[in-house]
């Protein structure tokens, strides 16, 4: 049985690094775009989106329990 070659070292960024920048395309209100964002900005932005989003009551959703008799 032939020996397997060892795998090359992994050079991908470590996703557990808290200082790793968020890399994706952002378009700001004034029209400027940026691809690398500070992780703290991303966290604050996501917290704001969670607070601004309406949280409907799941029991009022007509699709919550489709088997229930109406």
C-alpha positions in Angstrom: 0.0 0.0 0.0 1.6 3.3 -1.1 2.2 6.0 1.5 0.1 9.2 1.2 1.9 12.5 0.8 1.4 14.9 3.6 -0.9 17.8 2.9 0.5 21.2 2.2 0.2 23.7 5.0 -3.1 25.5 5.2 -2.7 29.2 4.2 -6.3 30.2 4.4 -7.2 32.9 7.0 -8.3 31.7 10.4 -12.1 32.4 10.8 -11.7 32.3 14.6 -9.4 35.4 14.6 -11.4 38.3 16.2 -9.4 40.9 14.3 -9.9 39.4 10.9 -11.5 42.1 8.7 -14.9 41.5 7.0 -14.4 41.4 3.3 -17.4 42.1 1.1 -18.7 45.0 -0.9 -20.4 47.7 1.0 -22.1 50.7 -0.6 -22.5 53.6 1.9 -25.3 56.2 1.8 -23.1 58.7 0.1 -22.3 56.3 -2.8 -18.8 55.3 -1.8 -17.9 51.6 -1.8 -15.5 49.7 0.4 -14.6 46.0 0.4 -12.7 45.6 3.7 -14.7 46.6 6.8 -13.6 46.8 10.5 -15.2 43.9 12.4 -16.5 46.3 15.1 -18.3 48.3 12.5 -19.9 45.1 11.1 -21.0 44.0 14.6 -22.6 47.4 15.3 -24.3 47.4 11.9 -25.8 43.9 12.5 -27.0 44.9 16.0 -28.7 48.0 14.5 -30.3 45.8 11.8 -31.7 43.5 14.4 -33.1 46.3 16.4 -34.6 48.1 13.4 -36.2 44.9 12.0 -39.8 44.3 12.9 -40.3 41.3 15.1 -43.7 39.9 14.3 -45.5 37.6 16.8 -45.0 34.1 15.4 -48.5 33.1 16.5 -50.1 35.8 14.2 -48.3 34.5 11.2 -50.8 32.6 9.1 -48.1 30.1 7.9 -47.0 29.3 11.4 -49.0 26.0 11.7 -50.4 25.1 8.4 -52.1 21.9 9.8 -54.2 23.8 12.3 -57.9 24.0 11.4 -59.1 27.5 10.8 
